[in-house]
Every structure is written in C-alpha cells, then in structure tokens.
Amino acid sequence: MKNPLITLILICISALTINSQQIDLLIKGGHVIDAKNGIDEIMDVAIQDDTIYQVGKDLKGNYFKTIDARGLYVVPGLIDIHSHNFFGTEPDAYLSNGFTALPPDGFSFRGGVTTLVDVGGAGWKNFKTFKKQTIDNSKTRVLSFLNIVGSGMKGGAIEQNIADMDAKLTALEAKAFPEHIVGVKVAHYYGPEWTPVERAVQAGTLADIPVMVDFGGVQPALSLEKLFMEKLRPGDIFTHTYAKIRGRESVVDDNRKLKSFILKAQDRGIIFDVGHGGGSFVFDQAIPAIEQGFYPNTISTDLHTGSMNGGMKSQINVMSKLLNIGLTIAEVIERSTWNPAKVIKRIDLGHLSKGAEADIAIIRLETGNFGFIDTKGWRINGDKKLVCELTLRAGRVVWDLNGLASPKWER
C-alpha cells in the first residue's frame, strides 16, 4: 500500500519542478495573429529550444530572455510561395543555377520570411545539385516546385522542349525528396499546345502534389476559363494573378470588369497567387479585382534579380501594397502564412501551435505617407506600411532590426 505522505511529497516536487523550469524565450504583449488557431488578439508566446512552448495571455514563469512586443504584431514566419533561389554561375542558365536567381538568406529574414519556395528552378535532372548547393546551405527553409522541364528554368528554347517534359520522372524525383519537393511548375511555354500543363498535372497527380502554372504567351491567347475549369485540379495554383501580359488573358477586362468565370474558378478550388515579380503585377488589374471581391489566396514575390529592386522589393512590401488597396492586416498575414502552408501541404508550417517549430516574425505597422509602385511604373499613395522588426527561425534570432532581443549596452 502506498504511503499517502510520500505520494503528496512527490506531487509537490513535480509541481515545483514544472514551475521552476527555465524557458528560453518569452515574447511579451504582442498582438498575435495565427489564422490556423483563430487567434487575433494580444497574447504572449513562449519558446523552448526550437519549438513553440505555449501561447496564452499574461504567461508567468521563469524565462531566460523576454522580448517586449507591445505595439507590434507577432505572427508565424512568413512563407513566400513563389521565389527563385537556384543561384549559381552557369552561363545562360537564367533561374536554374544562373546569375538571375538569388541566395535565400540575403532576402528572406529581413522581411520576416522563414520559408522560401523555389518554383521551377530545378527539374528532375538537376534537383540534386540545387539541394546540395542551396537547400543544404541555407538557414532559410527552402522548398521546391520541380519544373516539368527536366533541365529546369534555363530560359529560351530549353523551356519550349516538350520532349524534356517527363511526368513520370518528375513524379519519381518528387517522391524521392518529399521533405523538399512540394509541387510541380510549368512556366514560360510559348505555344498553342496544352501539353506542358497536361504533363505537369499528370506529374502532380502521380506524386500527389499541386501544380503551379505561369502561363506563357501565344496569339491568340489560350483560354483561362479552360485552364481553370478543365485542365487544372482543385488545389492547383495560377500565379501572376494580377498581371497584364501580351499573349496571356487577364482576369479583368478592358472595361475594368472581373471576368465572370474567375470567382467560379476560385470557388472550384483553384489557388490564385500574387507572384508579383518584375512584370506581373499592375494596379489596373489588382485594384478593380479586389474592389469586386476577388482576393488572392496567397501572396508571393517572384523574387529574382529582375524584381528585387523594382516595385516588388520584398514579401512584406507586397503585403503592404495589398494592405493599402483593400485587404486587412489579418488577411495579408493569413495569405502569407497558413494559406500557403495548406496549399503546399505543409501543415506543420504557418502557425504558432504548441510543438510547432518556432518560426516567428515580429512586425510593426507604421502609419504615414508611403508610395507603392506596380510593374508598369505607376504609383499609388498609401498610409500603412509593414516593417519586420525581428525574425526567429527555429527559435533563434536571425534578424533584429532595432535590437529588440539584445540587452542594452551600459558603460
């Protein structure tokens, strides 16, 4: 028979141990937005090692470090679902081991991004090079949409080679690296055939992953309605949603009216991604579309050397742009965190649930007079701008704009 006194002592010792446990980090008093868990209010976030330990109001405990986040937003690390990061020095290689792609860590953390998805840089023939060269050497989490072209996104004639679009081999490579390959990309095909889309969808079906389509251009333009309602599956992605490009049908007509099938396609489950880029976001499309109730499902940059210093600038700048043309802060956060996580079937990301990896962005909402530029060079004025103050990747501070996580120097 157990001694009740010994049992009581053991319970007290256990409670004392829990209460005295030192937790690594407390983010105190920030406005937490976590779409998955329905949180949109002031709360504290506790982090232990590389994971979320607890989210709650006025948390008490023994914390090694506390970050004062009062007046700031605390959100899951941002996910940029359309980026180009297979950088290298191969001549005439465009976004597949070439000079036009960008190294992840220099362009992610400063904007609150902890996960970048390279879309189409590598095909099944050179994915292993991309993994060894970029994915394995980046602090940023780098994922991949495998190009349906085996040689990847090398531009020009290489991307027109239907003979190199092999659905089976693409799917086999995707299934060999499920931790890293989260989709299939078809892009830049300039012809009247549907073959590239069909083979990408076949690969996506074989590997059970989504397809992202960057429609090329042809005269007359291929039908977007046919693409959305017949060729793509629910869950597949149309990027460069607010572009107006010669040879590609746009979502808003010349009378500024949203085309009748667009919302039907979104209701069917087609994912509409911003994919801002250097030539794929114009206010003439975005503003009337949003005014008529057509919001993007995901926000992304299309990051490369041709977009980084133009109207795009960064993920958080694209979010700010959308904030000034009709979306709320909760909506731009959801479309940069939980929505893209669901789209790429990585539901371990994009939220602050207990036990999730501690990828976090702390963001300041500034008010004032700001200007935002589209890819045609037009400017709108806005009064709101988001700025990333601090980024945590797996519980470690990787960006700290104003030293929120650092002790004050004293002589």
C-alpha positions as a Markdown table, in Angstrom:
| # | Residue | x | y | z |
|---|---|---|---|---|
| 1 | Met | 0.0 | 0.0 | 0.0 |
| 2 | Lys | 1.4 | 3.4 | -1.0 |
| 3 | Asn | 2.2 | 5.9 | 1.8 |
| 4 | Pro | -0.1 | 9.0 | 1.2 |
| 5 | Leu | 2.6 | 11.3 | 2.7 |
| 6 | Ile | 5.2 | 10.1 | 0.2 |
| 7 | Thr | 2.7 | 10.5 | -2.7 |
| 8 | Leu | 1.9 | 14.1 | -1.6 |
| 9 | Ile | 5.6 | 14.9 | -1.4 |
| 10 | Leu | 6.2 | 13.5 | -4.9 |
| 11 | Ile | 3.3 | 15.6 | -6.3 |
| 12 | Cys | 4.7 | 18.8 | -4.7 |
| 13 | Ile | 8.2 | 18.1 | -6.0 |
| 14 | Ser | 6.8 | 17.5 | -9.5 |
| 15 | Ala | 4.8 | 20.8 | -9.4 |
| 16 | Leu | 7.9 | 22.7 | -8.1 |
| 17 | Thr | 10.0 | 21.3 | -11.0 |
| 18 | Ile | 7.4 | 22.4 | -13.6 |
| 19 | Asn | 7.1 | 25.9 | -12.1 |
| 20 | Ser | 10.8 | 26.4 | -11.8 |
| 21 | Gln | 11.7 | 25.1 | -15.3 |
| 22 | Gln | 13.5 | 27.8 | -17.2 |
| 23 | Ile | 12.0 | 28.6 | -20.6 |
| 24 | Asp | 14.3 | 30.0 | -23.3 |
| 25 | Leu | 12.3 | 33.0 | -24.5 |
| 26 | Leu | 9.0 | 34.9 | -23.9 |
| 27 | Ile | 7.6 | 37.3 | -26.5 |
| 28 | Lys | 5.5 | 39.5 | -24.3 |
| 29 | Gly | 2.4 | 41.6 | -25.0 |
| 30 | Gly | 2.3 | 41.4 | -28.8 |
| 31 | His | -0.8 | 41.3 | -31.0 |
| 32 | Val | -0.7 | 37.6 | -32.1 |
| 33 | Ile | -2.3 | 36.7 | -35.5 |
| 34 | Asp | -2.5 | 33.0 | -36.1 |
| 35 | Ala | -5.1 | 32.1 | -38.7 |
| 36 | Lys | -4.9 | 28.3 | -38.1 |
| 37 | Asn | -5.8 | 28.7 | -34.4 |
| 38 | Gly | -8.2 | 31.6 | -34.8 |
| 39 | Ile | -6.0 | 34.0 | -32.7 |
| 40 | Asp | -6.2 | 37.7 | -33.4 |
| 41 | Glu | -5.5 | 39.4 | -30.0 |
| 42 | Ile | -2.8 | 40.4 | -27.5 |
| 43 | Met | -1.1 | 37.3 | -26.2 |
| 44 | Asp | 2.3 | 36.1 | -25.1 |
| 45 | Val | 4.4 | 33.4 | -26.9 |
| 46 | Ala | 6.8 | 31.2 | -25.1 |
| 47 | Ile | 9.6 | 29.3 | -26.9 |
| 48 | Gln | 11.7 | 26.4 | -25.6 |
| 49 | Asp | 14.6 | 25.2 | -27.7 |
| 50 | Asp | 13.4 | 25.4 | -31.4 |
| 51 | Thr | 9.6 | 25.0 | -30.7 |
| 52 | Ile | 6.6 | 26.8 | -29.5 |
| 53 | Tyr | 6.1 | 26.0 | -25.9 |
| 54 | Gln | 2.9 | 28.0 | -25.1 |
| 55 | Val | 0.7 | 30.8 | -26.4 |
| 56 | Gly | -1.6 | 32.5 | -23.9 |
| 57 | Lys | -2.5 | 35.6 | -22.0 |
| 58 | Asp | -0.1 | 37.0 | -19.4 |
| 59 | Leu | 2.1 | 34.0 | -19.2 |
| 60 | Lys | 4.0 | 33.5 | -15.9 |
| 61 | Gly | 7.2 | 31.6 | -15.5 |
| 62 | Asn | 11.0 | 31.6 | -15.4 |
| 63 | Tyr | 12.2 | 32.9 | -18.7 |
| 64 | Phe | 15.8 | 33.3 | -19.8 |
| 65 | Lys | 15.0 | 36.2 | -22.1 |
| 66 | Thr | 12.0 | 38.3 | -22.7 |
| 67 | Ile | 11.2 | 40.4 | -25.8 |
| 68 | Asp | 8.8 | 43.3 | -25.3 |
| 69 | Ala | 6.5 | 43.1 | -28.3 |
| 70 | Arg | 3.9 | 45.7 | -27.1 |
| 71 | Gly | 2.5 | 47.6 | -30.0 |
| 72 | Leu | 3.8 | 45.0 | -32.5 |
| 73 | Tyr | 2.3 | 42.1 | -34.4 |
| 74 | Val | 3.6 | 38.6 | -33.6 |
| 75 | Val | 2.9 | 36.2 | -36.5 |
| 76 | Pro | 4.1 | 32.9 | -37.8 |
| 77 | Gly | 7.2 | 33.1 | -40.0 |
| 78 | Leu | 6.1 | 34.2 | -43.5 |
| 79 | Ile | 6.0 | 31.8 | -46.4 |
| 80 | Asp | 6.9 | 33.1 | -49.8 |
| 81 | Ile | 5.4 | 30.5 | -52.1 |
| 82 | His | 6.9 | 31.9 | -55.3 |
| 83 | Ser | 10.7 | 32.6 | -55.3 |
| 84 | His | 13.8 | 31.8 | -57.4 |
| 85 | Asn | 16.8 | 30.7 | -55.4 |
| 86 | Phe | 18.7 | 28.2 | -57.6 |
| 87 | Phe | 21.5 | 30.7 | -57.9 |
| 88 | Gly | 24.9 | 29.9 | -59.5 |
| 89 | Thr | 27.4 | 30.9 | -62.1 |
| 90 | Glu | 26.5 | 28.7 | -65.0 |
| 91 | Pro | 26.3 | 30.9 | -68.2 |
| 92 | Asp | 22.9 | 31.3 | -70.0 |
| 93 | Ala | 21.2 | 29.3 | -67.2 |
| 94 | Tyr | 18.6 | 32.0 | -66.2 |
| 95 | Leu | 16.9 | 30.8 | -63.0 |
| 96 | Ser | 18.4 | 27.3 | -63.0 |
| 97 | Asn | 21.9 | 27.6 | -61.5 |
| 98 | Gly | 22.4 | 31.0 | -63.1 |
| 99 | Phe | 23.0 | 34.6 | -62.2 |
| 100 | Thr | 19.3 | 35.7 | -62.1 |
| 101 | Ala | 18.3 | 33.7 | -59.1 |
| 102 | Leu | 19.2 | 34.8 | -55.6 |
| 103 | Pro | 20.7 | 33.2 | -52.4 |
| 104 | Pro | 17.9 | 32.7 | -49.9 |
| 105 | Asp | 19.3 | 34.1 | -46.6 |
| 106 | Gly | 20.1 | 37.5 | -48.0 |
| 107 | Phe | 16.5 | 38.2 | -49.0 |
| 108 | Ser | 14.3 | 36.3 | -46.5 |
| 109 | Phe | 14.8 | 37.0 | -42.8 |
| 110 | Arg | 14.9 | 40.8 | -43.1 |
| 111 | Gly | 11.3 | 40.6 | -44.4 |
| 112 | Gly | 10.0 | 38.1 | -41.9 |
| 113 | Val | 10.2 | 35.2 | -44.3 |
| 114 | Thr | 11.4 | 31.9 | -42.9 |
| 115 | Thr | 10.3 | 29.6 | -45.8 |
| 116 | Leu | 11.0 | 30.2 | -49.5 |
| 117 | Val | 9.6 | 28.0 | -52.2 |
| 118 | Asp | 11.8 | 28.0 | -55.3 |
| 119 | Val | 9.3 | 27.4 | -58.2 |
| 120 | Gly | 10.7 | 25.7 | -61.2 |
| 121 | Gly | 14.4 | 26.5 | -61.0 |
| 122 | Ala | 15.3 | 22.8 | -60.9 |
| 123 | Gly | 13.9 | 19.9 | -62.9 |
| 124 | Trp | 14.4 | 16.3 | -62.1 |
| 125 | Lys | 17.8 | 16.3 | -63.9 |
| 126 | Asn | 19.4 | 18.9 | -61.6 |
| 127 | Phe | 17.4 | 18.9 | -58.4 |
| 128 | Lys | 20.2 | 17.2 | -56.5 |
| 129 | Thr | 22.6 | 20.0 | -57.5 |
| 130 | Phe | 20.0 | 22.5 | -56.2 |
| 131 | Lys | 19.6 | 20.6 | -53.0 |
| 132 | Lys | 23.4 | 20.3 | -52.3 |
| 133 | Gln | 24.2 | 23.8 | -53.4 |
| 134 | Thr | 21.3 | 25.9 | -52.0 |
| 135 | Ile | 18.9 | 23.9 | -49.8 |
| 136 | Asp | 21.5 | 22.3 | -47.7 |
| 137 | Asn | 23.5 | 25.5 | -47.2 |
| 138 | Ser | 20.7 | 27.9 | -46.2 |
| 139 | Lys | 19.4 | 28.9 | -42.8 |
| 140 | Thr | 16.1 | 29.7 | -44.5 |
| 141 | Arg | 13.9 | 26.7 | -45.1 |
| 142 | Val | 14.0 | 26.2 | -48.9 |
| 143 | Leu | 11.4 | 24.1 | -50.6 |
| 144 | Ser | 10.9 | 23.4 | -54.3 |
| 145 | Phe | 8.4 | 23.1 | -57.1 |
| 146 | Leu | 10.1 | 20.9 | -59.6 |
| 147 | Asn | 10.0 | 22.1 | -63.2 |
| 148 | Ile | 8.2 | 19.8 | -65.6 |
| 149 | Val | 11.1 | 20.5 | -67.9 |
| 150 | Gly | 13.8 | 18.1 | -66.8 |
| 151 | Ser | 16.6 | 20.7 | -67.3 |
| 152 | Gly | 14.8 | 23.3 | -65.2 |
| 153 | Met | 14.1 | 27.0 | -65.8 |
| 154 | Lys | 17.0 | 27.8 | -68.1 |
| 155 | Gly | 15.0 | 30.1 | -70.4 |
| 156 | Gly | 14.7 | 30.3 | -74.1 |
| 157 | Ala | 14.4 | 27.2 | -76.3 |
| 158 | Ile | 15.1 | 24.9 | -73.3 |
| 159 | Glu | 11.8 | 25.7 | -71.7 |
| 160 | Gln | 10.0 | 25.0 | -75.0 |
| 161 | Asn | 11.2 | 21.5 | -75.3 |
| 162 | Ile | 8.2 | 19.3 | -74.9 |
| 163 | Ala | 10.4 | 16.2 | -75.3 |
| 164 | Asp | 12.0 | 17.1 | -72.0 |
| 165 | Met | 8.7 | 17.3 | -70.1 |
| 166 | Asp | 8.5 | 13.9 | -68.5 |
| 167 | Ala | 5.7 | 13.4 | -66.0 |
| 168 | Lys | 6.9 | 10.0 | -64.7 |
| 169 | Leu | 10.5 | 11.0 | -64.0 |
| 170 | Thr | 9.4 | 14.3 | -62.4 |
| 171 | Ala | 7.0 | 12.5 | -60.1 |
| 172 | Leu | 9.7 | 9.9 | -59.2 |
| 173 | Glu | 12.1 | 12.7 | -58.2 |
| 174 | Ala | 9.4 | 14.4 | -56.2 |
| 175 | Lys | 8.6 | 11.2 | -54.3 |
| 176 | Ala | 12.2 | 10.6 | -53.6 |
| 177 | Phe | 12.5 | 14.0 | -51.8 |
| 178 | Pro | 9.1 | 14.6 | -50.2 |
| 179 | Glu | 10.6 | 16.8 | -47.5 |
| 180 | His | 11.8 | 19.3 | -50.0 |
| 181 | Ile | 9.7 | 19.0 | -53.2 |
| 182 | Val | 6.2 | 20.3 | -52.7 |
| 183 | Gly | 4.9 | 20.9 | -56.2 |
| 184 | Val | 5.4 | 20.9 | -60.0 |
| 185 | Lys | 5.9 | 24.0 | -62.0 |
| 186 | Val | 5.0 | 24.7 | -65.7 |
| 187 | Ala | 6.2 | 28.1 | -67.0 |
| 188 | His | 7.2 | 30.2 | -70.0 |
| 189 | Tyr | 5.8 | 28.0 | -72.7 |
| 190 | Tyr | 5.0 | 30.0 | -75.8 |
| 191 | Gly | 2.8 | 27.8 | -77.9 |
| 192 | Pro | -0.8 | 26.8 | -78.6 |
| 193 | Glu | -0.5 | 23.3 | -77.1 |
| 194 | Trp | -1.8 | 22.3 | -73.7 |
| 195 | Thr | 0.8 | 19.5 | -73.4 |
| 196 | Pro | 3.0 | 21.2 | -70.8 |
| 197 | Val | 0.1 | 21.8 | -68.5 |
| 198 | Glu | -1.2 | 18.3 | -69.0 |
| 199 | Arg | 2.1 | 16.7 | -68.3 |
| 200 | Ala | 2.6 | 18.9 | -65.2 |
| 201 | Val | -0.8 | 17.9 | -63.9 |
| 202 | Gln | 0.0 | 14.2 | -64.6 |
| 203 | Ala | 3.2 | 14.5 | -62.6 |
| 204 | Gly | 1.3 | 16.3 | -59.8 |
| 205 | Thr | -1.3 | 13.5 | -59.7 |
| 206 | Leu | 1.4 | 10.8 | -59.6 |
| 207 | Ala | 3.2 | 12.5 | -56.7 |
| 208 | Asp | 0.1 | 13.9 | -55.0 |
| 209 | Ile | 1.4 | 17.5 | -55.0 |
| 210 | Pro | 0.0 | 20.7 | -56.5 |
| 211 | Val | 0.9 | 22.3 | -59.8 |
| 212 | Met | 1.8 | 25.9 | -60.3 |
| 213 | Val | 1.1 | 27.5 | -63.7 |
| 214 | Asp | 2.9 | 30.5 | -65.0 |
| 215 | Phe | 1.1 | 30.9 | -68.4 |
| 216 | Gly | 3.5 | 31.8 | -71.2 |
| 217 | Gly | 2.0 | 33.7 | -74.2 |
| 218 | Val | 0.6 | 32.9 | -77.6 |
| 219 | Gln | -1.6 | 34.6 | -80.1 |
| 220 | Pro | -4.5 | 34.0 | -79.9 |
| 221 | Ala | -4.2 | 33.6 | -76.1 |
| 222 | Leu | -5.2 | 30.3 | -74.6 |
| 223 | Ser | -8.4 | 30.3 | -72.6 |
| 224 | Leu | -8.0 | 30.9 | -68.9 |
| 225 | Glu | -11.5 | 29.5 | -68.3 |
| 226 | Lys | -10.5 | 26.2 | -69.9 |
| 227 | Leu | -7.3 | 26.2 | -67.9 |
| 228 | Phe | -9.2 | 26.7 | -64.6 |
| 229 | Met | -12.3 | 24.7 | -65.2 |
| 230 | Glu | -10.9 | 21.8 | -67.3 |
| 231 | Lys | -7.1 | 21.4 | -67.1 |
| 232 | Leu | -6.2 | 22.2 | -63.5 |
| 233 | Arg | -7.4 | 20.3 | -60.4 |
| 234 | Pro | -8.7 | 21.9 | -57.2 |
| 235 | Gly | -5.6 | 22.9 | -55.3 |
| 236 | Asp | -3.6 | 23.8 | -58.3 |
| 237 | Ile | -2.1 | 27.3 | -58.5 |
| 238 | Phe | -2.3 | 30.1 | -61.0 |
| 239 | Thr | 0.5 | 32.6 | -60.3 |
| 240 | His | 0.9 | 36.2 | -61.6 |
| 241 | Thr | -2.8 | 36.6 | -60.9 |
| 242 | Tyr | -2.8 | 40.4 | -61.4 |
| 243 | Ala | -0.6 | 40.6 | -64.5 |
| 244 | Lys | -1.5 | 42.1 | -67.8 |
| 245 | Ile | 0.9 | 40.5 | -70.3 |
| 246 | Arg | 0.8 | 40.3 | -74.1 |
| 247 | Gly | -0.3 | 36.8 | -75.2 |
| 248 | Arg | -1.9 | 35.9 | -71.9 |
| 249 | Glu | -5.6 | 36.6 | -71.0 |
| 250 | Ser | -6.1 | 38.8 | -67.9 |
| 251 | Val | -8.6 | 38.4 | -65.1 |
| 252 | Val | -10.0 | 41.9 | -65.5 |
| 253 | Asp | -11.2 | 43.0 | -68.9 |
| 254 | Asp | -10.6 | 46.4 | -70.6 |
| 255 | Asn | -13.7 | 47.8 | -69.0 |
| 256 | Arg | -12.3 | 47.1 | -65.6 |
| 257 | Lys | -14.8 | 44.2 | -65.0 |
| 258 | Leu | -13.8 | 41.0 | -63.4 |
| 259 | Lys | -14.4 | 38.1 | -65.8 |
| 260 | Ser | -17.4 | 36.0 | -64.9 |
| 261 | Phe | -15.6 | 32.7 | -64.5 |
| 262 | Ile | -12.8 | 33.9 | -62.2 |
| 263 | Leu | -14.8 | 33.7 | -58.9 |
| 264 | Lys | -16.3 | 30.4 | -60.1 |
| 265 | Ala | -12.8 | 29.0 | -60.6 |
| 266 | Gln | -11.8 | 30.2 | -57.1 |
| 267 | Asp | -14.9 | 28.5 | -55.7 |
| 268 | Arg | -13.8 | 25.3 | -57.5 |
| 269 | Gly | -10.6 | 25.4 | -55.6 |
| 270 | Ile | -8.1 | 27.0 | -58.0 |
| 271 | Ile | -5.5 | 28.9 | -56.0 |
| 272 | Phe | -4.7 | 32.4 | -57.1 |
| 273 | Asp | -1.2 | 33.5 | -56.2 |
| 274 | Val | 0.1 | 37.1 | -56.5 |
| 275 | Gly | 3.6 | 36.3 | -57.9 |
| 276 | His | 4.4 | 40.0 | -58.1 |
| 277 | Gly | 7.7 | 39.8 | -59.9 |
| 278 | Gly | 9.3 | 42.3 | -62.2 |
| 279 | Gly | 6.5 | 42.4 | -64.8 |
| 280 | Ser | 3.5 | 40.6 | -63.3 |
| 281 | Phe | 1.6 | 43.0 | -61.0 |
| 282 | Val | -0.4 | 46.0 | -62.3 |
| 283 | Phe | -2.8 | 48.2 | -60.3 |
| 284 | Asp | -5.2 | 48.2 | -63.4 |
| 285 | Gln | -5.8 | 44.5 | -62.6 |
| 286 | Ala | -5.3 | 44.3 | -58.8 |
| 287 | Ile | -7.4 | 47.3 | -57.7 |
| 288 | Pro | -10.6 | 46.6 | -59.7 |
| 289 | Ala | -10.3 | 42.9 | -59.0 |
| 290 | Ile | -10.1 | 43.4 | -55.2 |
| 291 | Glu | -12.9 | 46.1 | -55.4 |
| 292 | Gln | -15.1 | 43.4 | -57.0 |
| 293 | Gly | -14.3 | 40.8 | -54.3 |
| 294 | Phe | -11.6 | 38.8 | -55.9 |
| 295 | Tyr | -8.8 | 38.5 | -53.4 |
| 296 | Pro | -5.6 | 36.4 | -53.9 |
| 297 | Asn | -5.4 | 33.1 | -52.0 |
| 298 | Thr | -1.6 | 33.5 | -51.5 |
| 299 | Ile | 0.8 | 36.4 | -51.5 |
| 300 | Ser | 4.3 | 35.9 | -53.0 |
| 301 | Thr | 7.2 | 37.9 | -54.5 |
| 302 | Asp | 8.5 | 36.1 | -57.6 |
| 303 | Leu | 11.9 | 37.1 | -56.2 |
| 304 | His | 14.9 | 37.3 | -58.6 |
| 305 | Thr | 17.3 | 40.0 | -59.7 |
| 306 | Gly | 14.7 | 41.5 | -62.1 |
| 307 | Ser | 12.2 | 42.1 | -59.3 |
| 308 | Met | 14.1 | 42.7 | -56.0 |
| 309 | Asn | 14.8 | 46.4 | -56.6 |
| 310 | Gly | 11.7 | 47.4 | -58.5 |
| 311 | Gly | 8.1 | 47.7 | -57.4 |
| 312 | Met | 8.2 | 44.3 | -55.7 |
| 313 | Lys | 11.1 | 44.8 | -53.2 |
| 314 | Ser | 10.2 | 42.1 | -50.6 |
| 315 | Gln | 7.4 | 39.9 | -49.3 |
| 316 | Ile | 6.5 | 42.4 | -46.6 |
| 317 | Asn | 6.3 | 45.2 | -49.2 |
| 318 | Val | 3.9 | 43.3 | -51.4 |
| 319 | Met | 1.8 | 42.7 | -48.3 |
| 320 | Ser | 1.9 | 46.4 | -47.5 |
| 321 | Lys | 0.8 | 47.2 | -51.1 |
| 322 | Leu | -2.2 | 44.9 | -50.7 |
| 323 | Leu | -3.0 | 46.4 | -47.3 |
| 324 | Asn | -3.4 | 49.7 | -49.0 |
| 325 | Ile | -5.7 | 48.5 | -51.8 |
| 326 | Gly | -8.3 | 46.7 | -49.7 |
| 327 | Leu | -7.0 | 43.8 | -47.6 |
| 328 | Thr | -6.8 | 43.9 | -43.8 |
| 329 | Ile | -3.7 | 43.1 | -41.8 |
| 330 | Ala | -5.2 | 39.7 | -40.8 |
| 331 | Glu | -5.9 | 38.9 | -44.4 |
| 332 | Val | -2.4 | 39.7 | -45.6 |
| 333 | Ile | -0.9 | 37.7 | -42.7 |
| 334 | Glu | -3.2 | 34.7 | -43.4 |
| 335 | Arg | -2.2 | 34.7 | -47.1 |
| 336 | Ser | 1.5 | 34.8 | -46.2 |
| 337 | Thr | 1.4 | 32.1 | -43.5 |
| 338 | Trp | -1.4 | 29.5 | -43.1 |
| 339 | Asn | -2.8 | 29.7 | -46.6 |
| 340 | Pro | 0.4 | 28.9 | -48.4 |
| 341 | Ala | 1.2 | 26.2 | -45.9 |
| 342 | Lys | -2.0 | 24.4 | -46.7 |
| 343 | Val | -1.5 | 24.9 | -50.5 |
| 344 | Ile | 1.9 | 23.1 | -50.4 |
| 345 | Lys | 0.5 | 20.5 | -47.9 |
| 346 | Arg | 3.0 | 21.5 | -45.2 |
| 347 | Ile | 0.6 | 22.0 | -42.4 |
| 348 | Asp | 3.5 | 21.8 | -39.9 |
| 349 | Leu | 4.2 | 25.4 | -41.0 |
| 350 | Gly | 2.4 | 28.7 | -40.9 |
| 351 | His | 1.1 | 28.7 | -37.4 |
| 352 | Leu | 2.0 | 29.0 | -33.7 |
| 353 | Ser | 0.6 | 25.8 | -32.3 |
| 354 | Lys | 2.3 | 24.2 | -29.3 |
| 355 | Gly | 5.1 | 22.0 | -30.5 |
| 356 | Ala | 5.4 | 23.7 | -33.9 |
| 357 | Glu | 8.8 | 24.8 | -35.0 |
| 358 | Ala | 9.4 | 28.3 | -33.7 |
| 359 | Asp | 9.4 | 30.3 | -36.9 |
| 360 | Ile | 8.1 | 33.8 | -36.0 |
| 361 | Ala | 8.0 | 37.3 | -37.4 |
| 362 | Ile | 7.5 | 40.4 | -35.2 |
| 363 | Ile | 6.1 | 43.1 | -37.4 |
| 364 | Arg | 5.5 | 46.9 | -36.9 |
| 365 | Leu | 2.6 | 48.6 | -38.6 |
| 366 | Glu | 3.7 | 52.1 | -39.5 |
| 367 | Thr | 1.3 | 54.9 | -40.5 |
| 368 | Gly | 2.3 | 57.9 | -42.6 |
| 369 | Asn | 2.8 | 58.8 | -46.3 |
| 370 | Phe | 4.1 | 56.0 | -48.4 |
| 371 | Gly | 4.4 | 55.2 | -52.1 |
| 372 | Phe | 3.9 | 51.8 | -53.8 |
| 373 | Ile | 4.8 | 51.0 | -57.4 |
| 374 | Asp | 3.5 | 48.4 | -59.8 |
| 375 | Thr | 5.5 | 46.7 | -62.5 |
| 376 | Lys | 4.4 | 49.3 | -65.2 |
| 377 | Gly | 5.9 | 52.1 | -63.1 |
| 378 | Trp | 2.6 | 53.5 | -61.8 |
| 379 | Arg | 2.5 | 54.7 | -58.1 |
| 380 | Ile | -0.3 | 54.7 | -55.6 |
| 381 | Asn | 0.0 | 56.6 | -52.2 |
| 382 | Gly | -0.8 | 54.7 | -49.0 |
| 383 | Asp | -0.9 | 55.4 | -45.3 |
| 384 | Lys | 0.1 | 52.0 | -44.0 |
| 385 | Lys | 3.3 | 50.1 | -44.2 |
| 386 | Leu | 4.5 | 46.9 | -42.6 |
| 387 | Val | 8.1 | 46.6 | -41.3 |
| 388 | Cys | 9.8 | 43.5 | -39.9 |
| 389 | Glu | 11.3 | 44.2 | -36.6 |
| 390 | Leu | 12.5 | 40.7 | -35.7 |
| 391 | Thr | 12.6 | 37.2 | -37.2 |
| 392 | Leu | 13.1 | 33.9 | -35.4 |
| 393 | Arg | 13.9 | 30.7 | -37.4 |
| 394 | Ala | 13.6 | 27.6 | -35.3 |
| 395 | Gly | 13.8 | 29.6 | -32.1 |
| 396 | Arg | 16.9 | 31.5 | -33.0 |
| 397 | Val | 17.0 | 35.2 | -33.7 |
| 398 | Val | 18.1 | 35.7 | -37.4 |
| 399 | Trp | 17.0 | 39.3 | -37.9 |
| 400 | Asp | 16.7 | 42.1 | -35.4 |
| 401 | Leu | 16.2 | 45.5 | -36.9 |
| 402 | Asn | 16.3 | 47.5 | -33.7 |
| 403 | Gly | 17.8 | 45.1 | -31.2 |
| 404 | Leu | 14.6 | 44.0 | -29.5 |
| 405 | Ala | 16.3 | 40.8 | -28.4 |
| 406 | Ser | 19.5 | 42.4 | -27.3 |
| 407 | Pro | 20.4 | 43.8 | -23.8 |
| 408 | Lys | 21.0 | 47.5 | -23.6 |
| 409 | Trp | 24.7 | 48.4 | -23.5 |
| 410 | Glu | 25.9 | 50.1 | -20.4 |
| 411 | Arg | 29.4 | 51.6 | -19.8 |
